[in-house]
Structure formats: C-alpha cells, structure tokens
Amino acid sequence: MKNHQLLVLLLLLGLPIFAQSEKSKSANTVFEIKNPDFKLSPETGMTKQHWKDAAMYLLKGAFGYIHSLNDPMKFPKQEGKSYPQDEGKVPTEKLEGLCRTLFVAAPLLKENPNLVINNIKVADYYRHQITQLTNPQSASYIVPRSKNGGPSQNLVEFGALSISLLTNPEVLWDPLTQEQKDALAKSMLSYGDGPTVDSNWKFFNIFVLSFFKQQGYAVNEKLLVEYLDKSLKDYRGNGWYNDSPAYDYYSMWAFQMYGMMWSEYFGKKNYPEYAAKFEANFADLNNNYPYLFSQNGEMIVWGRSMSYRVGAVIPFPLMGFQKDSSINYGWMRRIASGVIKQFFTHPDFMRDNVPTLGVYGPFEPAVQVYSCRGSVYWMGKIFFGLLVPDDSPFWTAKENNGAWESEFKKDKVYNKFQGVSEILITDYPNIGASEVRAWCHAKVKDDWQKFRSTENYNRLSYNSAFLWQADGENGEVAMNYVIKNKSDKWEAFRLYKFKKFEDGIYYRDVVLETDANVKFNLADIPLANGILRVDKNNSVTPISMRLGHYALPKLDGEIKTTVRKIKGYEVTIIDNGKYQLATIPLLGWDKSEVVQAKGLHPEANESSVINLSKNDVSQKDESKVYATLMLWKKSGEKWNNKELLAVKKIDFSPKENTVNVSLANGENKIVKY
C-alpha cells in the first residue's frame, strides 16, 4: 500500500516535470545577438563570435532530438508535399539530417573538438553515426549503389559528407579504425565513382573522389577530371553558372562555394590548373552578386530551395580566403550577417526547434518534393565561413553599406545586366530594395517535380522588399499576368524568352503554355520608385486577362486602400504600415481592384494585391499595348502628382511597332519590340 502511495506521489510530482520537458522541446527561442559590437559592425552588430553563436543556435535545436549516440537526426515532418511519404524514404531522411547538420558542426569541431551539446559529445556522435552508414545491422545503413544504379539523393548526401570530411579530417576521419575507413570508402565511392545529374550535382562526385584520393585510396581520376571539365563548362560569366537549365541562387552560391572549397582544400595542391580556373570564376562575383541583396542585407525570395535561406551568402565569407584589395570586405560581411539576421531573428523561423520548410515560417508553395525536414540544414554551409582565419579582412574590416552609400544616389535606379545569363539585377536606393529578372521556361506538363514552372520562377520580377505571393484559383495574381485558358482556369505566364536589354529596358516574349495563340511582347522599365510596364498583346484569339502588382502582407493593422484621380488617370494605393504600393493603368486596361487573399503569402496569412483586368480582349483590339505604372514608397511618405504620374505622354506607333514614352523627369524612352 505504501509502495502504491509512493508511486502515485512520484507520478504526481513527475507529471509537471514531464509536461515542462515537452513544453521546452516545443518552445522555440528566437536567436539573440548578445553583446553586439557596433564599433566593428555598425549595421548588424555581428562579429565572428556571433556567427559561432548562430551555429550553436542551430545545432542545439537539432541535438534536442539526440539523447544517445544511436539516435538519428530525424525531425518532425512538416505537413505537406515534403518527403518521406512512406517508410522507404526514412533512411535517406536520416542521412540528410546527419550530413547536413554536420555542415554546422564540422567548423565548430575544428575549433573545439570536445564540444558537448545536450550531454552528448558532438564529435563522438558524428563519428559513430558515420560508421553506422556501412553497418548492415544498423537502422542508418545505406545500401551501396548497385553496379547499374543511377544518381540518387544518397550521392548528394555522401558528397555533402565528403565536404565536411575534407575540411575537418582530424576530428571526423583520423580517429576511425582502418576497417571503418575502408568500409566508408567502398560505400561512398560506389556513389562518387558513378553517374550524376548534369547540374551542380557533379560536385558531389567530385568531392567524394577528391576526399578519398587525398586519403590515399585509388579513385577514378579520369571521371574526376571529366566532372571538373563539365562543371567549368557550366560557367556563363559575371559569377554565374547555369544549373541546367535554370538560373537561380544555386547558379551562384552552390557552384561558387563548391569551386572555392574544392580549390582551397584539395585543388590547389592536386590540380592547380583547375583550381585557378574556379578561383578566377569566383573573383567575377565580387562586382555582381552583392548587388542582388538589399541595403539591409536581405536576400530576395526567388527560385527553388528557399528553405536553405542563409546558405546563399556563403560566397561572401569565402572571399576571406583571397587577399584581394578590390573586395569591400566590410560590405560582404554586412550582407552575410544581414541575411543571417533576416531569418534567424524571425519569430517564425523555428518550429519544434528546427527551421521550417518555407521562407520565414512554413510556406507550402515554396517547398519542393525532394526536401525533408532535415533538408533545411543545407543552410549550414554558411558556417564554413568560420574556417576563414580570424585575421582575415572579412572578419576585421569595418562593416559598411558598400554601393548603397558609395555609388547609389536617391531618386535614381541602377541596373546591372549580367550578360550571357540574361539576368538583370536592379537596385532602388529610395527604398533600399534589390530586384531580379531571370530565366523561366518550364512547362507544367514536363515539370514532374512541380517547381521550375511555378511562382518560384515565373514571376515577372522578384524584389527583396516584396516577397512573391502564390496565385489563387480565382485569378488573384502578384507580379505576373494570368490568362483565362480553354479550360476556364486562370493560367500564369511561364514560357518566357529573353530578347534584349537596351536603354534601360528589359525585353522578353512570352506565350501561354496551353495556347500558343496567346502571346505577348513584354518590356520592363525600372524607375526610381517602381516599374513601368509597356506590354504588347499579339494574341490571335480573344482573351480575358489580369495583371498584378507585388502583394503586401497584413502586418500589425489593416491594409489601407486609397483611390485618387490625377489628370484622368485612376491611382490605387495600398498601405500595410511598412510599404505603400501604387498601380496606375495608362493604356488598355478596363478595371483596377484591390484583391484580398488568404494563405498565399509567405509573410502573413492575409495579404492584398492590386489587380488590373481586361475581359474578352478582341483580336481586333486597336491599341494592343497595355501600359502600367507599378510604384512603391515606404509607409508614411507622401506621394506628389509627379511621382504618381511618372509618365507624361505615351504613344504607340503600330507601323514602327514602337512605343514612345515621355517620363515626368524629362527622360524619353522608345520601346522597340
């Protein structure tokens, strides 16, 4: 009886403790920059120590799921399209969690091999888990590639593991037994010495082959050189590679990081000629890639794998391996630290102490089917920057805003055309925002993974201040056209063909995927406070269409709408307390309306967007030109009539197939389709 009473008492005492434990596991702390150094880093307050703190913040969250050396890096699945959808994918899910969290751990272990988190010796944990990959009795066992097996996610993760092994063999590799090393070599080389995907994946083979060659194993050097040659052939200039077929962040940060890391830790010694080529390509990004980020060091939401977030800025700290006086290291660190702050300090970044799949919080339209919850730790590559020595100018230079304070002037707009890649980077000093226009030409019917044909790529442009909004079934659209197709559904443009960038005008042609008779000439003219669109409808069939400005998320208060009339033009303005967006239809449009949406925006559940519409456009439509001003300002700033009506006169000349535009600032533009 006494034992029973004691058991009841212990249970009663234990329940609150258990509840607290569960609560603490689900509670998400927001990253704090403790003891900021505003003397060295006046913009962000972040130093190298704060980068280490950020790495520990990520790693502690992951190790909250580790209570013994046998526990896998497996995290709560996020509802939606991410994998695993069945038990067969769980081994790969565990492999991703292991190899990707190691990106965060490896640089920390380089400095502190005795690191302990959650009462677990971190180095012991990773060494144990790595050896279990070759143990058929282990739940973490990875089956070697069969003789005729193709490339797979296992290749990706073994390539990732090889990068960490290459940078920190003293802690992760050297303590293993020869038997363990040989088993890993056999399994990992089965993937590395094999087929790959013609994209940045070639580097995964390169890193596996390179690491084991460095460790004295016989490897397929002919294949290694072949993949090096093919990777270099992907280069398109100005720092951009082509990721077969897309251009996105991977075209810059993945290729450039891999090339630089490979050169620094292997290539310079073993293949100096190849290393020199990768480093020459890396040097090109200095005058281009920094301009893709906002004045506050924020990245644009654009392209696939946005869940990797801060990984996109790894090229900036890797500049620290160079000693190049032309590099503004203070600006590079300002951007990289700014992007870390952009995400790590956002209250929605973590859920279950693991970063979400999405943008800030979960955002299903930005998630790809190849991602599992542990995939997010691909962002951990940013912490390879910690391998850059303390005395590097990347860490010692005083933070500054670079071109935003030395080159850019208010009431101006700055375009950087990227040449062969056909990318246009635009910077807007008036609001400190950056913008990009780039490749998109993927059909839904051919896009089996359903991301290259979507809003991740098919917007007319992407802006750091105004995150892309997904399309709604009722025609809600932001920064694109939607056309009512033959199936009576709203279909977005996605099949773009770049034509030219000339006189500050970015030209593309576009055709509707489901109806080749619907086609437009597009002309984007960036202005100091927004964009002038002068688009020509060449369709040979009647259509109904809509065009959207960027969308605004609902933040602390309601989004306010104002409608003004200026010289016969209707001006619609929306204001969410942070930014204002204005739309002025100049030619062709019937109607302007503010459309509310739910569940379509990455920053808030509710959002608003200004949409223009034209119904049953006849093929006999005489104007054929649809001209639109899409403008912006920070909330609280006043508009004058000259700013809102930035165009004084616009004339279409059908015979010459040109549009003459007189701007209010005195400039003249001739749109030549």
C-alpha positions as a printed Julia matrix, in Angstrom:
673×3 Matrix{Float64}:
   0.0    0.0     0.0
   2.8    2.34    0.95
   4.58   1.49   -2.31
   1.41   2.26   -4.25
   1.03   5.61   -2.46
   4.68   6.39   -3.13
   4.21   5.57   -6.82
   1.18   7.84   -7.02
   3.13  10.61   -5.29
   6.07  10.21   -7.67
   3.73  10.3   -10.65
   2.05  13.41   -9.32
   5.42  15.02   -8.8
   6.67  13.8   -12.14
   3.79  14.99  -14.28
   4.68  18.67  -14.11
   8.31  17.81  -14.79
   7.28  15.75  -17.83
   4.96  18.5   -19.04
   7.73  21.06  -18.69
  10.08  18.83  -20.65
   7.61  18.52  -23.5
   6.92  22.24  -23.39
  10.58  23.13  -23.54
  11.02  20.81  -26.51
   8.28  22.52  -28.48
   9.08  26.07  -27.33
  11.09  27.97  -29.92
  13.57  30.58  -28.85
  14.44  33.39  -31.23
  18.13  33.93  -31.91
  19.55  36.9   -29.99
  22.69  38.83  -30.84
  24.25  39.1   -27.39
  26.8   41.86  -26.72
  26.66  43.31  -30.24
  29.79  45.1   -31.42
  28.56  48.24  -33.18
  32.08  49.63  -33.43
  33.29  46.88  -35.75
  29.85  46.15  -37.2
  27.78  49.35  -37.03
  25.0   47.91  -39.23
  24.38  44.47  -37.69
  26.46  44.34  -34.51
  27.59  40.85  -35.56
  31.17  39.57  -35.31
  32.69  36.13  -35.9
  31.65  35.19  -32.36
  28.03  35.91  -33.23
  28.33  33.63  -36.25
  29.53  30.91  -33.87
  26.56  31.69  -31.63
  24.24  31.34  -34.62
  25.78  27.97  -35.5
  25.32  26.78  -31.92
  21.72  28.02  -32.0
  21.01  25.76  -34.97
  22.96  22.8   -33.63
  21.43  22.89  -30.14
  17.98  22.73  -31.71
  18.96  19.65  -33.7
  20.63  17.96  -30.72
  17.44  18.42  -28.73
  16.41  15.2   -30.5
  19.62  13.34  -29.61
  19.8   11.52  -26.27
  22.25   8.76  -27.18
  24.81   8.06  -29.9
  22.29   5.84  -31.66
  19.57   8.47  -32.06
  19.23   9.59  -35.71
  18.98  13.2   -36.85
  15.31  12.73  -37.7
  12.9   15.59  -37.11
   9.1   16.12  -37.05
   7.7   16.03  -40.57
   6.12  19.23  -41.8
   2.64  18.75  -43.22
   2.54  18.92  -46.99
   4.43  17.68  -50.04
   7.83  17.16  -48.39
   9.15  13.61  -48.01
   9.07  10.98  -46.54
   5.6    9.99  -47.64
   6.42   6.33  -46.87
   8.85   4.36  -44.69
  11.07   3.51  -47.66
  12.48   7.04  -47.7
  13.29   7.2   -43.98
  16.93   6.0   -44.32
  17.63   8.83  -46.77
  15.81  11.25  -44.47
  18.15  10.25  -41.63
  21.17  10.56  -43.92
  20.15  14.11  -44.84
  19.75  15.09  -41.2
  23.16  13.63  -40.34
  25.21  15.01  -43.22
  23.57  18.43  -43.28
  23.73  19.18  -39.57
  27.4   18.24  -39.88
  27.86  21.37  -42.02
  27.14  23.3   -38.83
  29.12  21.03  -36.52
  32.3   20.49  -38.56
  33.58  24.09  -38.37
  32.73  24.28  -34.65
  34.55  20.99  -34.01
  37.58  22.34  -35.86
  37.98  24.88  -33.07
  36.59  22.79  -30.22
  36.86  19.0   -30.77
  35.45  18.44  -27.27
  32.18  20.25  -27.92
  29.28  18.87  -25.86
  25.59  19.57  -26.55
  22.68  18.04  -24.63
  25.19  15.89  -22.71
  26.37  14.37  -25.99
  29.96  14.63  -27.19
  29.33  16.01  -30.65
  32.43  14.53  -32.3
  31.7   11.08  -30.84
  28.14  11.3   -32.11
  29.07  12.09  -35.7
  31.89   9.54  -35.85
  29.55   6.86  -34.51
  26.76   7.78  -36.91
  29.11   7.92  -39.9
  30.35   4.39  -39.19
  26.78   3.12  -38.9
  26.18   4.08  -42.54
  28.14   0.96  -43.52
  26.73  -1.36  -40.85
  24.04  -3.65  -42.32
  22.68  -4.22  -38.81
  22.09  -0.51  -38.24
  18.84   1.33  -38.94
  21.05   4.02  -40.52
  22.62   1.64  -43.04
  22.9    2.95  -46.61
  22.99   0.31  -49.3
  25.91   0.86  -51.7
  24.97   1.81  -55.24
  24.34  -1.19  -57.42
  26.53  -1.72  -60.47
  23.91  -0.2   -62.8
  22.37   2.15  -60.27
  21.8    5.78  -61.2
  22.35   9.01  -59.28
  20.27   9.44  -56.14
  19.85  11.54  -53.03
  22.45   9.29  -51.38
  25.03  10.7   -53.79
  24.09  14.22  -52.71
  24.48  13.44  -49.04
  27.73  11.5   -49.46
  29.06  14.47  -51.42
  27.99  16.7   -48.54
  29.67  14.39  -46.03
  32.86  14.49  -48.08
  32.99  18.29  -47.83
  32.91  18.11  -44.03
  35.47  15.28  -44.01
  37.72  17.25  -46.34
  37.65  20.34  -44.12
  37.97  18.56  -40.75
  39.57  15.1   -41.17
  41.43  15.44  -37.86
  38.21  15.14  -35.84
  35.86  13.28  -38.17
  38.1   10.82  -40.03
  41.5   10.22  -38.45
  40.16   8.6   -35.21
  38.29   5.9   -37.18
  39.75   2.4   -37.47
  41.2    1.29  -40.78
  38.34  -1.18  -41.15
  35.79   1.61  -40.68
  37.63   3.85  -43.16
  37.77   1.11  -45.79
  34.08   0.36  -45.41
  33.18   4.03  -45.83
  35.45   4.33  -48.85
  33.8    1.34  -50.51
  30.27   2.6   -49.9
  30.82   6.29  -50.65
  32.93   5.62  -53.75
  30.19   3.36  -55.1
  28.21   6.59  -55.49
  31.01   9.03  -56.23
  32.52   6.82  -58.92
  29.34   6.69  -60.9
  26.72   8.63  -62.86
  25.48  12.04  -61.82
  22.94  14.68  -62.79
  24.1   17.32  -65.26
  23.85  20.18  -62.78
  25.66  21.27  -59.62
  25.39  17.57  -58.63
  28.64  16.9   -60.48
  30.41  18.43  -57.49
  29.09  15.7   -55.19
  31.01  13.13  -57.22
  34.0   15.47  -57.32
  34.12  15.84  -53.53
  33.77  12.1   -52.86
  36.52  11.24  -55.34
  38.74  14.07  -54.11
  38.48  13.22  -50.44
  39.35   9.56  -50.88
  42.17  10.37  -53.28
  43.54  12.68  -50.57
  43.34   9.8   -48.11
  45.39   7.56  -50.39
  42.65   5.45  -51.93
  42.64   4.51  -55.59
  39.91   6.52  -57.3
  38.63   7.07  -60.83
  40.73  10.13  -61.63
  39.57  10.12  -65.25
  35.97  10.59  -64.09
  37.05  13.23  -61.57
  38.68  15.29  -64.33
  35.67  14.75  -66.61
  33.31  16.18  -63.99
  35.66  19.07  -63.3
  35.72  19.94  -67.01
  31.95  19.7   -67.31
  31.43  21.89  -64.23
  33.69  24.58  -65.65
  31.75  24.45  -68.94
  28.64  25.47  -66.99
  30.17  28.89  -66.36
  28.45  31.82  -68.09
  30.36  34.85  -66.81
  29.91  37.57  -64.17
  29.99  34.9   -61.47
  27.0   32.93  -62.83
  26.92  29.25  -63.72
  23.97  27.57  -65.41
  22.29  24.89  -63.31
  20.83  23.05  -66.29
  18.54  24.68  -67.27
  17.77  27.23  -64.55
  19.39  30.33  -63.19
  18.75  30.88  -59.51
  20.76  31.15  -56.28
  22.3   27.75  -56.96
  23.77  29.16  -60.15
  25.85  31.4   -57.95
  26.26  30.17  -54.4
  26.36  26.4   -54.93
  28.76  26.38  -57.87
  30.94  29.14  -56.45
  31.1   27.65  -52.96
  31.93  24.18  -54.28
  34.6   25.5   -56.63
  36.23  27.63  -53.94
  36.08  24.98  -51.19
  37.42  22.3   -53.52
  40.26  24.57  -54.61
  41.18  25.62  -51.07
  41.16  22.14  -49.51
  42.22  19.94  -52.41
  42.56  21.52  -55.84
  45.45  23.91  -55.25
  47.69  21.04  -54.21
  46.47  18.32  -56.57
  45.0   20.09  -59.62
  46.35  23.67  -59.56
  45.25  24.49  -63.11
  41.63  23.6   -62.33
  41.79  25.41  -59.01
  42.99  28.56  -60.78
  40.02  28.43  -63.16
  37.49  28.03  -60.34
  39.12  30.88  -58.44
  39.06  33.14  -61.5
  35.33  32.46  -61.88
  34.87  33.11  -58.17
  36.57  36.5   -58.48
  33.93  37.59  -61.01
  31.12  37.52  -58.48
  32.53  40.43  -56.46
  31.19  43.04  -58.9
  27.8   41.4   -59.39
  26.39  39.15  -56.68
  26.47  41.71  -53.82
  24.06  43.9   -55.79
  21.42  41.17  -55.57
  20.96  41.92  -51.85
  19.1   44.81  -50.28
  20.64  47.73  -48.43
  19.76  45.98  -45.15
  21.44  42.8   -46.28
  18.25  40.93  -47.14
  18.02  38.27  -49.82
  15.29  38.08  -52.43
  12.89  35.15  -52.23
  13.46  33.59  -55.64
  13.91  30.13  -57.1
  13.88  26.68  -55.57
  15.17  25.52  -52.19
  14.39  28.79  -50.42
  14.34  26.77  -47.19
  18.15  26.84  -47.33
  17.98  30.6   -46.85
  21.31  31.81  -45.42
  23.3   29.3   -47.46
  23.03  31.78  -50.34
  25.62  34.11  -48.76
  28.45  31.59  -48.27
  30.44  33.08  -51.21
  30.98  36.28  -49.19
  32.92  34.8   -46.25
  34.81  32.54  -48.65
  36.21  35.72  -50.18
  38.26  35.77  -46.99
  40.45  33.02  -48.45
  41.51  35.55  -51.06
  43.69  38.55  -50.44
  42.11  40.93  -52.9
  42.31  44.64  -52.18
  39.46  45.3   -54.62
  36.97  43.49  -52.36
  34.98  45.6   -49.91
  35.1   43.01  -47.12
  33.1   45.21  -44.75
  30.21  45.21  -47.23
  30.48  41.49  -47.83
  30.2   40.76  -44.09
  27.39  43.29  -43.74
  25.37  41.41  -46.39
  26.12  37.96  -44.98
  25.36  38.96  -41.38
  22.27  40.81  -42.56
  20.86  37.67  -44.17
  21.59  35.65  -41.02
  19.64  38.27  -39.04
  16.85  38.3   -41.66
  15.97  34.69  -40.91
  17.47  33.68  -37.55
  15.82  36.56  -35.68
  12.41  35.99  -37.28
   9.92  34.54  -34.76
   8.55  32.01  -37.29
  11.96  30.67  -38.37
  11.96  27.78  -35.88
   9.25  25.24  -35.12
   9.96  22.26  -32.86
  13.41  23.86  -32.52
  14.09  23.02  -36.18
  13.97  25.56  -39.03
  10.77  25.28  -41.03
  10.46  24.34  -44.66
   9.34  27.6   -46.24
  10.54  31.18  -46.16
  10.17  32.57  -42.65
   7.61  30.13  -41.32
   6.14  27.16  -43.23
   5.09  28.13  -46.76
   3.97  25.19  -48.85
   4.2   26.88  -52.3
   7.95  27.36  -51.72
   8.54  23.74  -50.66
   9.87  21.12  -53.1
   9.08  17.39  -53.04
  12.78  16.48  -52.73
  13.01  18.12  -49.3
  12.5   16.54  -45.9
  12.58  18.44  -42.62
  16.3   17.86  -42.17
  16.97  19.27  -45.63
  16.87  22.77  -44.16
  20.34  22.27  -42.64
  21.79  22.7   -46.12
  21.83  26.31  -44.94
  24.58  25.21  -42.55
  27.09  25.69  -45.37
  27.2   29.35  -44.36
  29.21  28.27  -41.32
  32.08  27.01  -43.44
  32.83  30.72  -43.35
  34.07  30.11  -39.8
  37.03  28.29  -41.35
  38.25  31.65  -42.65
  41.04  32.78  -40.27
  40.27  35.32  -37.54
  42.72  37.84  -39.02
  41.07  37.76  -42.45
  39.76  41.15  -43.59
  36.34  39.5   -43.89
  36.25  39.47  -40.09
  38.38  42.53  -39.31
  37.07  45.13  -41.79
  34.54  47.65  -40.51
  31.03  46.97  -41.71
  29.64  49.33  -44.35
  26.8   49.53  -46.87
  29.02  49.36  -49.93
  27.45  50.59  -53.14
  24.35  51.78  -51.27
  26.43  54.57  -49.73
  29.3   54.96  -52.21
  27.65  54.55  -55.62
  23.89  54.93  -55.39
  22.01  58.22  -55.27
  18.42  58.9   -54.24
  15.78  59.24  -56.97
  17.85  57.07  -59.31
  17.6   53.45  -60.36
  20.58  51.18  -61.06
  20.6   48.2   -63.42
  23.3   45.54  -63.68
  22.78  43.31  -66.69
  24.6   40.02  -66.27
  25.36  39.27  -69.91
  25.18  35.67  -71.13
  23.0   34.57  -68.19
  20.44  37.24  -69.26
  19.84  38.13  -65.6
  19.01  41.72  -64.7
  19.76  42.96  -61.18
  18.13  46.28  -60.25
  18.75  48.38  -57.14
  16.35  51.03  -55.83
  18.08  53.47  -53.4
  14.8   55.19  -52.45
  13.62  52.12  -50.53
  16.91  50.21  -50.33
  15.49  47.25  -52.27
  17.03  44.92  -54.83
  15.25  43.14  -57.66
  15.95  40.38  -60.15
  14.62  39.23  -63.51
  15.81  35.87  -64.78
  15.14  32.66  -66.67
  11.83  30.86  -66.66
  10.79  28.49  -69.43
   9.37  25.29  -67.97
   6.08  23.66  -68.89
   3.85  22.31  -66.15
   3.31  19.13  -68.16
   7.07  18.47  -68.21
   7.82  19.68  -64.69
   7.45  16.4   -62.77
   8.83  17.9   -59.56
   6.5   20.91  -59.94
   8.81  23.78  -59.04
  10.51  25.27  -62.13
   7.16  26.11  -63.75
   5.73  27.67  -60.57
   5.79  31.02  -58.8
   9.29  30.14  -57.6
  10.44  31.14  -61.1
   7.57  32.51  -63.2
   7.11  35.99  -61.73
   7.91  38.95  -63.98
  10.4   40.06  -61.31
  11.36  39.36  -57.7
  12.0   42.06  -55.1
  13.7   41.97  -51.69
  11.03  44.23  -50.16
   8.0   42.45  -51.65
   8.06  38.67  -51.37
   6.28  36.71  -54.08
   2.71  35.67  -53.49
   1.3   32.4   -54.82
  -1.5   32.55  -57.38
  -5.1   31.98  -56.28
  -7.71  29.89  -58.05
  -9.92  32.94  -58.58
  -7.34  34.89  -60.55
  -5.51  36.51  -57.62
  -2.08  37.25  -59.04
   1.01  39.21  -57.99
   3.72  40.39  -60.38
   2.53  38.37  -63.34
  -0.21  38.01  -65.9
  -2.85  35.31  -65.66
  -4.98  34.37  -68.67
  -8.33  32.58  -68.63
  -7.44  29.45  -70.62
  -9.51  26.99  -72.66
 -10.28  25.01  -69.51
 -11.78  28.16  -67.99
  -8.95  28.36  -65.42
  -6.56  31.18  -64.7
  -3.13  30.3   -66.09
   0.05  32.25  -65.37
   2.68  33.09  -67.94
   5.78  30.93  -67.57
   7.22  30.37  -71.04
   9.44  33.43  -71.36
  12.08  34.06  -74.0
  14.64  36.8   -73.35
  15.2   39.2   -76.26
  17.49  42.03  -75.15
  18.38  44.62  -72.54
  18.67  48.01  -74.18
  18.42  51.61  -73.0
  17.31  50.53  -69.54
  14.53  48.32  -70.94
  14.37  44.56  -70.36
  12.62  42.78  -73.25
  11.05  39.34  -73.26
   8.49  37.48  -75.33
   6.04  35.13  -73.65
   3.5   32.57  -74.82
   0.78  30.79  -72.86
   1.66  27.14  -72.32
  -1.78  25.75  -73.16
  -2.46  28.04  -76.13
   0.29  29.21  -78.48
  -2.16  31.76  -79.93
  -1.82  33.78  -76.72
   1.46  35.67  -76.88
   2.88  38.98  -75.7
   5.91  41.22  -76.13
   6.99  42.34  -72.65
   9.0   45.45  -71.81
  10.06  46.25  -68.22
  11.38  49.74  -67.48
  12.68  50.09  -63.89
  12.13  53.6   -62.49
  13.35  55.29  -59.32
  10.12  54.42  -57.46
   8.93  51.34  -59.29
   8.36  49.79  -62.7
   6.78  50.95  -65.94
   5.39  48.02  -67.9
   4.76  48.54  -71.62
   3.49  45.21  -72.92
   2.06  44.39  -76.34
  -0.64  41.77  -76.84
   0.0   39.8   -80.04
  -2.63  37.15  -79.37
  -4.72  35.95  -82.3
  -7.56  34.76  -80.11
  -9.83  36.7   -77.72
  -8.71  36.5   -74.09
  -9.56  37.65  -70.58
  -6.54  38.6   -68.52
  -5.34  40.03  -65.23
  -2.07  41.67  -64.18
  -0.92  42.04  -60.58
   1.47  44.37  -58.8
   3.56  42.97  -55.93
   1.46  41.93  -52.91
   1.54  43.34  -49.37
   1.16  41.11  -46.3
  -1.16  42.18  -43.49
   1.12  43.02  -40.59
   0.01  44.74  -37.37
  -3.03  46.57  -38.73
  -5.44  46.59  -41.64
  -4.15  47.31  -45.13
  -5.48  50.71  -46.17
  -6.69  51.48  -49.68
  -6.71  54.93  -51.28
  -8.02  55.82  -54.74
  -7.03  59.11  -56.4
  -7.67  60.74  -59.76
  -4.8   62.56  -61.47
  -5.34  64.1   -64.91
  -7.95  61.49  -65.77
  -5.9   58.53  -64.54
  -7.06  56.4   -61.62
  -4.43  55.74  -58.96
  -4.92  52.87  -56.5
  -2.67  52.79  -53.43
  -2.45  50.14  -50.7
  -0.51  50.64  -47.46
   0.32  47.98  -44.83
   2.16  50.26  -42.42
   5.56  49.31  -43.81
   5.26  49.94  -47.53
   2.85  51.53  -49.99
   2.17  50.13  -53.46
   0.51  52.13  -56.21
  -0.88  50.99  -59.57
  -1.77  53.39  -62.38
  -3.21  51.88  -65.6
  -2.08  54.06  -68.51
  -3.23  52.18  -71.59
  -5.54  49.28  -72.38
  -7.0   48.24  -69.04
 -10.68  48.12  -68.04
 -10.63  47.83  -64.29
  -8.43  48.2   -61.21
  -9.27  46.46  -57.93
  -7.69  45.51  -54.62
  -7.87  41.76  -54.12
  -7.6   40.19  -50.67
  -6.06  36.76  -50.32
  -5.58  34.17  -47.6
  -2.85  31.58  -47.34
  -0.98  32.77  -50.42
   1.74  35.0   -48.91
   4.92  33.81  -47.13
   4.89  36.6   -44.53
   1.27  36.57  -43.36
  -1.93  34.58  -43.75
  -3.75  37.63  -45.13
  -2.49  39.86  -47.93
  -3.65  42.34  -50.55
  -2.66  42.95  -54.14
  -3.79  45.43  -56.78
  -5.01  43.65  -59.9
  -5.83  45.11  -63.3
  -8.2   43.27  -65.59
  -9.34  43.23  -69.19
 -12.15  40.94  -70.28
 -12.72  39.41  -73.7
  -9.86  41.23  -75.39
 -10.7   41.11  -79.08
  -8.11  40.25  -81.71
  -9.29  43.47  -83.36
  -8.23  45.45  -80.3
  -6.64  48.53  -81.85
  -4.31  49.56  -79.03
  -2.81  46.13  -78.26
  -0.48  47.93  -75.8
  -1.06  47.63  -72.08
   0.94  50.2   -70.17
   1.06  50.17  -66.38
   2.88  52.04  -63.65
   3.68  49.86  -60.61
   5.12  52.13  -57.95
   6.17  51.97  -54.28
   7.21  54.03  -51.29
   7.81  53.42  -47.62
   4.73  53.86  -45.48
   4.31  57.39  -44.14
   5.99  59.05  -47.11
   3.79  61.33  -49.22
   3.25  61.0   -52.94
   3.24  64.02  -55.2
   1.45  64.02  -58.55
   4.72  63.95  -60.49
   5.79  60.76  -58.72
   2.45  59.04  -59.23
   2.09  60.12  -62.82
   5.71  59.34  -63.73
   4.74  59.22  -67.41
   3.81  62.48  -69.17
   2.96  61.01  -72.54
   2.81  57.6   -74.17
   2.21  56.9   -77.86
   2.02  53.59  -79.73
   3.15  53.55  -83.36
   1.74  50.36  -84.92
   3.62  50.86  -88.17
   7.02  51.11  -86.45
   5.97  48.65  -83.74
   7.31  51.07  -81.12
   6.0   52.96  -78.12
   7.32  56.43  -77.35
   7.33  57.26  -73.66
   7.97  60.71  -72.19
   8.76  60.48  -68.47
   7.96  63.19  -65.96
  11.67  63.5   -65.07
  12.43  64.62  -68.62
  13.74  61.31  -69.94
  12.4   59.74  -73.12
  12.21  56.0   -73.77
  11.43  54.3   -77.06
  10.18  50.76  -76.61
  11.24  48.78  -79.69
   9.59  45.37  -79.79
